Amino acid sequence: MKDKLNQVHEFYEKNEHLVSIGFFICGFLFDMVMLERIDSAMTIGQQGLYLFVILAALTQMFFEGTRPPLDTSQMFVLKRWFYDYRTAVVHFFFGTLLNGYTLFFFKSSSLIVSFTFMIVMILLLVANESHRFKKSGLSFKFGLLNLCFLCYFSYVTPIAAGSIGMLVFLFSMFVGCLPLVFLGWWVQRYAPTLVENAKRQILLPMTVVLFGFLALYLCKLIPPVPLSIPFIGVYHSVEKTPQGYKLGFERPWWRFWQNGDQEFHAQRGDKIYVFFRIFSPTRFSDQVSMRWYWKDNRLGWVVQDSIPIKIVGGREDGFRGFGLKTNYQPGDWKVQVETADGREIGRVYFALDIAPDDLRAFEYQTM
C-alpha cells in the first residue's frame, strides 16, 4: 500500500501540469453537473463549503510561512495526503467557484455590458490553471479568495433580502470582506509577530480587490445577479390567455435566430410590444425599468420612454411581462431592461419601418 502511495506521489510531482489540467476539467464538469438554480440551497451551501475549505487551507499555509518545511513522510496517511495535495484541492475549488460565477454572471446580463467583467473572470480562470498561480505567493491567492467571497455574497445577499439595489450591493460587499477582516484581526490578537505579513498578504490584496469590484459596479459592469432574462422579443400583439401569453408576429421562418419581429413593419394603428421572461429567486419582489431607445444619426441612442415594471420571483420559467409603445418613428430601436440601480439585465434590438396598409397573416406562439 505504501509503495502504491509513493508511486502516486511521484507521478503527481512529475506530471504536475497535466494533473492541474485534469483537476480543472474535473472541476468544470463537476460544476456543470452539480450547479443548480442560483437560489437553490444546494448551490449556496456547496459554494459556501468550498470557500470555507479554501480559507482554512490558505490560513494554515499563512501560519506555516515562517516555519521550516514540514517533513510529511512520518505523518499519518490522511494527514500526509492533506499536506501533499491541499494545493491541488484549493486549485480545484477555485476553478469550480470561478466556473460557477462565470456562468451566473454571464446569464445575468448581455455580453456587451458584462464583457469587461467576463474578460476578468476568464483571465482568472486561465490564471488558476497556470503553474505560476500554484507557485505564487499567498497574496494572489488571498486576493482571489476575496473576489470569490464578493461574487458569492453579491448574489446570496439579494436572495436573502428579496430585492436588489445599491444598498443591498454595498451590504453584500461589507459581508464579503468580513472573513478576511476577521482573519486579520485574529492574527493581530493572537499572533502579533505576523501582523506585517497579514497586512501584506491578506489585507492589502483584499482592499485592492474590493476597490476594483466597486469600480466595476459604479461603471455598471457588474451583472445584476441573481436576476436574468432568458428570453426577450418584439411582437405585434401580446394577449394573456389561460394557457399563457399569446404572442403575434409575422417573422419569416428563415429568421429563426430572431425573437418575434426584429424587422418590424408597422402599419397605421400598430403597437410595438416587447415581451420578456425574467428569472428571479423565490420570495423576490422588486421593480425593473424597460427603457426604449431610438437611434439618432447625430446624437446616437436617445431615450424615448422608461416604463417601470413590478416583478415577483419564484416561477420556474421566470416572471413574464411586457411593455408597449404607440408613438414611434422609423429607424433603429433597442429596448433595455434594467434594475433600479441602472444595471442592465437584457436587451433586444429591432429595426422599424412604416408599411402600407395591407392584409397580414400573423403567426402565434404561447409562452
VODREN-32329 format. One record per residue (C-alpha): z, y, x; residue in three letters. Coordinates in steps of 0.5 Angstrom, whole numbers, plus 500, padded with zeros to 3 digits. Layout:
<nodes>
+-----+-----+-----+------+
|   Z |   Y |   X | sero |
+-----+-----+-----+------+
|   Z |   Y |   X |  ALA |
...
+-----+-----+-----+------+
</nodes>
This chain:
<nodes>
+-----+-----+-----+------+
|   Z |   Y |   X | sero |
+-----+-----+-----+------+
| 500 | 500 | 500 |  MET |
| 502 | 505 | 506 |  LYS |
| 495 | 503 | 509 |  ASP |
| 491 | 505 | 503 |  LYS |
| 495 | 512 | 502 |  LEU |
| 494 | 513 | 509 |  ASN |
| 486 | 512 | 508 |  GLN |
| 486 | 516 | 502 |  VAL |
| 489 | 522 | 506 |  HIS |
| 485 | 521 | 512 |  GLU |
| 479 | 521 | 507 |  PHE |
| 481 | 528 | 504 |  TYR |
| 482 | 531 | 511 |  GLU |
| 475 | 529 | 513 |  LYS |
| 472 | 531 | 506 |  ASN |
| 476 | 537 | 504 |  GLU |
| 470 | 541 | 502 |  HIS |
| 467 | 535 | 498 |  LEU |
| 474 | 534 | 495 |  VAL |
| 474 | 541 | 493 |  SER |
| 467 | 541 | 489 |  ILE |
| 470 | 535 | 486 |  GLY |
| 476 | 538 | 483 |  PHE |
| 472 | 544 | 481 |  PHE |
| 467 | 539 | 477 |  ILE |
| 473 | 535 | 474 |  CYS |
| 477 | 542 | 472 |  GLY |
| 471 | 544 | 469 |  PHE |
| 469 | 538 | 465 |  LEU |
| 477 | 537 | 463 |  PHE |
| 477 | 544 | 461 |  ASP |
| 470 | 543 | 456 |  MET |
| 473 | 537 | 453 |  VAL |
| 480 | 540 | 452 |  MET |
| 479 | 547 | 451 |  LEU |
| 480 | 548 | 443 |  GLU |
| 480 | 554 | 439 |  ARG |
| 483 | 560 | 443 |  ILE |
| 489 | 561 | 438 |  ASP |
| 491 | 553 | 438 |  SER |
| 498 | 551 | 440 |  ALA |
| 495 | 546 | 445 |  MET |
| 490 | 551 | 449 |  THR |
| 496 | 556 | 449 |  ILE |
| 501 | 551 | 451 |  GLY |
| 496 | 548 | 456 |  GLN |
| 494 | 554 | 460 |  GLN |
| 502 | 556 | 460 |  GLY |
| 504 | 550 | 463 |  LEU |
| 498 | 551 | 469 |  TYR |
| 501 | 558 | 470 |  LEU |
| 508 | 555 | 471 |  PHE |
| 506 | 550 | 476 |  VAL |
| 501 | 555 | 480 |  ILE |
| 507 | 560 | 480 |  LEU |
| 512 | 554 | 482 |  ALA |
| 508 | 552 | 488 |  ALA |
| 506 | 559 | 490 |  LEU |
| 513 | 560 | 490 |  THR |
| 515 | 554 | 494 |  GLN |
| 509 | 556 | 499 |  MET |
| 512 | 563 | 500 |  PHE |
| 519 | 561 | 502 |  PHE |
| 516 | 556 | 507 |  GLU |
| 512 | 561 | 510 |  GLY |
| 517 | 563 | 515 |  THR |
| 520 | 556 | 517 |  ARG |
| 517 | 551 | 521 |  PRO |
| 512 | 546 | 518 |  PRO |
| 515 | 540 | 515 |  LEU |
| 514 | 533 | 517 |  ASP |
| 512 | 529 | 511 |  THR |
| 511 | 523 | 514 |  SER |
| 518 | 521 | 513 |  GLN |
| 518 | 523 | 505 |  MET |
| 519 | 519 | 499 |  PHE |
| 512 | 518 | 497 |  VAL |
| 511 | 522 | 491 |  LEU |
| 514 | 528 | 495 |  LYS |
| 509 | 527 | 500 |  ARG |
| 504 | 527 | 495 |  TRP |
| 506 | 533 | 492 |  PHE |
| 506 | 537 | 499 |  TYR |
| 500 | 534 | 502 |  ASP |
| 496 | 535 | 495 |  TYR |
| 499 | 541 | 492 |  ARG |
| 494 | 546 | 495 |  THR |
| 488 | 542 | 491 |  ALA |
| 493 | 542 | 485 |  VAL |
| 493 | 549 | 485 |  VAL |
| 486 | 550 | 486 |  HIS |
| 484 | 545 | 480 |  PHE |
| 489 | 549 | 476 |  PHE |
| 486 | 556 | 478 |  PHE |
| 479 | 553 | 477 |  GLY |
| 481 | 551 | 470 |  THR |
| 484 | 557 | 468 |  LEU |
| 478 | 561 | 470 |  LEU |
| 473 | 557 | 467 |  ASN |
| 477 | 558 | 460 |  GLY |
| 478 | 565 | 461 |  TYR |
| 470 | 566 | 462 |  THR |
| 469 | 562 | 456 |  LEU |
| 474 | 566 | 452 |  PHE |
| 472 | 573 | 454 |  PHE |
| 464 | 571 | 454 |  PHE |
| 465 | 569 | 447 |  LYS |
| 469 | 576 | 445 |  SER |
| 463 | 581 | 447 |  SER |
| 456 | 582 | 448 |  SER |
| 454 | 580 | 455 |  LEU |
| 451 | 587 | 456 |  ILE |
| 458 | 590 | 455 |  VAL |
| 462 | 585 | 459 |  SER |
| 457 | 584 | 464 |  PHE |
| 462 | 587 | 470 |  THR |
| 468 | 583 | 468 |  PHE |
| 464 | 577 | 467 |  MET |
| 461 | 578 | 474 |  ILE |
| 468 | 579 | 477 |  VAL |
| 470 | 572 | 473 |  MET |
| 464 | 569 | 476 |  ILE |
| 465 | 571 | 483 |  LEU |
| 473 | 569 | 483 |  LEU |
| 470 | 562 | 480 |  LEU |
| 466 | 562 | 486 |  VAL |
| 471 | 564 | 491 |  ALA |
| 476 | 559 | 488 |  ASN |
| 471 | 553 | 490 |  GLU |
| 471 | 556 | 497 |  SER |
| 474 | 553 | 504 |  HIS |
| 476 | 561 | 505 |  ARG |
| 480 | 561 | 499 |  PHE |
| 484 | 555 | 501 |  LYS |
| 486 | 557 | 507 |  LYS |
| 487 | 565 | 505 |  SER |
| 494 | 568 | 505 |  GLY |
| 499 | 568 | 499 |  LEU |
| 497 | 575 | 498 |  SER |
| 490 | 573 | 495 |  PHE |
| 493 | 567 | 491 |  LYS |
| 498 | 571 | 488 |  PHE |
| 493 | 577 | 486 |  GLY |
| 489 | 571 | 483 |  LEU |
| 495 | 568 | 479 |  LEU |
| 497 | 575 | 477 |  ASN |
| 490 | 576 | 474 |  LEU |
| 491 | 569 | 470 |  CYS |
| 497 | 572 | 467 |  PHE |
| 494 | 578 | 465 |  LEU |
| 488 | 575 | 462 |  CYS |
| 493 | 570 | 459 |  TYR |
| 497 | 575 | 455 |  PHE |
| 491 | 579 | 454 |  SER |
| 490 | 574 | 448 |  TYR |
| 496 | 571 | 447 |  VAL |
| 500 | 578 | 445 |  THR |
| 494 | 580 | 440 |  PRO |
| 495 | 573 | 437 |  ILE |
| 503 | 574 | 436 |  ALA |
| 502 | 581 | 434 |  ALA |
| 497 | 579 | 429 |  GLY |
| 493 | 585 | 431 |  SER |
| 489 | 589 | 437 |  ILE |
| 489 | 596 | 440 |  GLY |
| 491 | 600 | 446 |  MET |
| 499 | 599 | 445 |  LEU |
| 498 | 591 | 444 |  VAL |
| 494 | 591 | 450 |  PHE |
| 499 | 595 | 454 |  LEU |
| 504 | 591 | 452 |  PHE |
| 501 | 585 | 454 |  SER |
| 500 | 588 | 461 |  MET |
| 507 | 589 | 461 |  PHE |
| 509 | 582 | 459 |  VAL |
| 503 | 579 | 464 |  GLY |
| 507 | 583 | 470 |  CYS |
| 514 | 580 | 469 |  LEU |
| 513 | 573 | 472 |  PRO |
| 511 | 576 | 479 |  LEU |
| 516 | 582 | 478 |  VAL |
| 522 | 577 | 477 |  PHE |
| 520 | 573 | 483 |  LEU |
| 520 | 580 | 487 |  GLY |
| 527 | 581 | 484 |  TRP |
| 529 | 574 | 485 |  TRP |
| 527 | 575 | 493 |  VAL |
| 531 | 582 | 494 |  GLN |
| 537 | 579 | 490 |  ARG |
| 538 | 572 | 494 |  TYR |
| 533 | 572 | 500 |  ALA |
| 533 | 580 | 503 |  PRO |
| 530 | 578 | 509 |  THR |
| 524 | 576 | 506 |  LEU |
| 523 | 583 | 502 |  VAL |
| 518 | 586 | 506 |  GLU |
| 514 | 579 | 505 |  ASN |
| 515 | 579 | 498 |  ALA |
| 512 | 587 | 498 |  LYS |
| 506 | 585 | 502 |  ARG |
| 504 | 578 | 499 |  GLN |
| 507 | 579 | 492 |  ILE |
| 508 | 586 | 489 |  LEU |
| 502 | 589 | 492 |  LEU |
| 497 | 584 | 490 |  PRO |
| 500 | 584 | 483 |  MET |
| 499 | 592 | 483 |  THR |
| 492 | 592 | 485 |  VAL |
| 490 | 587 | 480 |  VAL |
| 494 | 591 | 475 |  LEU |
| 491 | 597 | 476 |  PHE |
| 484 | 594 | 477 |  GLY |
| 485 | 591 | 470 |  PHE |
| 487 | 597 | 467 |  LEU |
| 481 | 601 | 470 |  ALA |
| 476 | 596 | 466 |  LEU |
| 480 | 597 | 460 |  TYR |
| 479 | 604 | 460 |  LEU |
| 472 | 603 | 461 |  CYS |
| 471 | 599 | 455 |  LYS |
| 469 | 593 | 460 |  LEU |
| 475 | 588 | 458 |  ILE |
| 472 | 584 | 452 |  PRO |
| 477 | 584 | 446 |  PRO |
| 480 | 577 | 446 |  VAL |
| 482 | 574 | 441 |  PRO |
| 476 | 577 | 437 |  LEU |
| 469 | 574 | 437 |  SER |
| 462 | 575 | 433 |  ILE |
| 459 | 568 | 433 |  PRO |
| 453 | 571 | 428 |  PHE |
| 450 | 578 | 426 |  ILE |
| 444 | 579 | 423 |  GLY |
| 440 | 584 | 419 |  VAL |
| 438 | 583 | 412 |  TYR |
| 434 | 586 | 406 |  HIS |
| 440 | 583 | 401 |  SER |
| 447 | 580 | 401 |  VAL |
| 449 | 577 | 395 |  GLU |
| 456 | 574 | 394 |  LYS |
| 456 | 567 | 390 |  THR |
| 461 | 561 | 389 |  PRO |
| 457 | 558 | 395 |  GLN |
| 458 | 563 | 400 |  GLY |
| 454 | 570 | 402 |  TYR |
| 446 | 569 | 400 |  LYS |
| 442 | 573 | 405 |  LEU |
| 435 | 575 | 403 |  GLY |
| 430 | 576 | 409 |  PHE |
| 422 | 576 | 410 |  GLU |
| 422 | 574 | 417 |  ARG |
| 416 | 570 | 419 |  PRO |
| 418 | 562 | 421 |  TRP |
| 416 | 563 | 428 |  TRP |
| 421 | 569 | 430 |  ARG |
| 426 | 563 | 430 |  PHE |
| 431 | 567 | 435 |  TRP |
| 432 | 573 | 431 |  GLN |
| 437 | 573 | 425 |  ASN |
| 434 | 576 | 419 |  GLY |
| 429 | 582 | 419 |  ASP |
| 430 | 585 | 426 |  GLN |
| 423 | 587 | 425 |  GLU |
| 425 | 591 | 418 |  PHE |
| 419 | 593 | 414 |  HIS |
| 422 | 598 | 409 |  ALA |
| 419 | 600 | 402 |  GLN |
| 422 | 605 | 397 |  ARG |
| 429 | 604 | 395 |  GLY |
| 430 | 598 | 400 |  ASP |
| 437 | 598 | 403 |  LYS |
| 439 | 595 | 410 |  ILE |
| 444 | 590 | 410 |  TYR |
| 448 | 588 | 417 |  VAL |
| 452 | 581 | 416 |  PHE |
| 456 | 578 | 421 |  PHE |
| 462 | 573 | 422 |  ARG |
| 468 | 575 | 426 |  ILE |
| 473 | 570 | 428 |  PHE |
| 480 | 572 | 428 |  SER |
| 486 | 568 | 429 |  PRO |
| 490 | 565 | 423 |  THR |
| 495 | 571 | 420 |  ARG |
| 491 | 576 | 424 |  PHE |
| 490 | 582 | 420 |  SER |
| 486 | 589 | 423 |  ASP |
| 480 | 593 | 422 |  GLN |
| 474 | 594 | 425 |  VAL |
| 468 | 599 | 425 |  SER |
| 461 | 598 | 424 |  MET |
| 457 | 603 | 428 |  ARG |
| 450 | 605 | 426 |  TRP |
| 446 | 608 | 432 |  TYR |
| 439 | 611 | 432 |  TRP |
| 435 | 612 | 438 |  LYS |
| 432 | 619 | 439 |  ASP |
| 427 | 620 | 444 |  ASN |
| 430 | 626 | 447 |  ARG |
| 438 | 624 | 446 |  LEU |
| 438 | 617 | 446 |  GLY |
| 442 | 613 | 442 |  TRP |
| 445 | 617 | 436 |  VAL |
| 451 | 615 | 432 |  VAL |
| 449 | 615 | 424 |  GLN |
| 454 | 612 | 421 |  ASP |
| 461 | 609 | 422 |  SER |
| 464 | 604 | 417 |  ILE |
| 471 | 601 | 417 |  PRO |
| 472 | 594 | 415 |  ILE |
| 478 | 590 | 414 |  LYS |
| 478 | 583 | 417 |  ILE |
| 483 | 578 | 415 |  VAL |
| 484 | 572 | 420 |  GLY |
| 485 | 564 | 419 |  GLY |
| 478 | 562 | 416 |  ARG |
| 475 | 556 | 421 |  GLU |
| 468 | 559 | 420 |  ASP |
| 470 | 566 | 421 |  GLY |
| 471 | 572 | 417 |  PHE |
| 465 | 574 | 413 |  ARG |
| 463 | 582 | 412 |  GLY |
| 457 | 586 | 412 |  PHE |
| 455 | 594 | 411 |  GLY |
| 449 | 597 | 408 |  LEU |
| 445 | 603 | 409 |  LYS |
| 441 | 607 | 404 |  THR |
| 439 | 613 | 408 |  ASN |
| 435 | 612 | 414 |  TYR |
| 429 | 613 | 418 |  GLN |
| 423 | 609 | 422 |  PRO |
| 425 | 607 | 429 |  GLY |
| 429 | 603 | 434 |  ASP |
| 436 | 602 | 431 |  TRP |
| 442 | 598 | 433 |  LYS |
| 449 | 596 | 430 |  VAL |
| 455 | 595 | 434 |  GLN |
| 462 | 592 | 431 |  VAL |
| 468 | 595 | 435 |  GLU |
| 475 | 594 | 435 |  THR |
| 480 | 600 | 433 |  ALA |
| 480 | 602 | 441 |  ASP |
| 473 | 602 | 441 |  GLY |
| 471 | 596 | 445 |  ARG |
| 465 | 592 | 442 |  GLU |
| 465 | 585 | 439 |  ILE |
| 458 | 584 | 438 |  GLY |
| 451 | 588 | 437 |  ARG |
| 445 | 587 | 434 |  VAL |
| 438 | 591 | 435 |  TYR |
| 432 | 592 | 430 |  PHE |
| 426 | 596 | 429 |  ALA |
| 425 | 599 | 422 |  LEU |
| 418 | 602 | 420 |  ASP |
| 416 | 604 | 413 |  ILE |
| 411 | 600 | 409 |  ALA |
| 407 | 601 | 403 |  PRO |
| 410 | 598 | 396 |  ASP |
| 407 | 591 | 395 |  ASP |
| 410 | 585 | 393 |  LEU |
| 414 | 581 | 397 |  ARG |
| 416 | 574 | 398 |  ALA |
| 424 | 573 | 400 |  PHE |
| 427 | 567 | 403 |  GLU |
| 434 | 566 | 403 |  TYR |
| 440 | 563 | 407 |  GLN |
| 447 | 562 | 405 |  THR |
| 453 | 563 | 410 |  MET |
+-----+-----+-----+------+
</nodes>
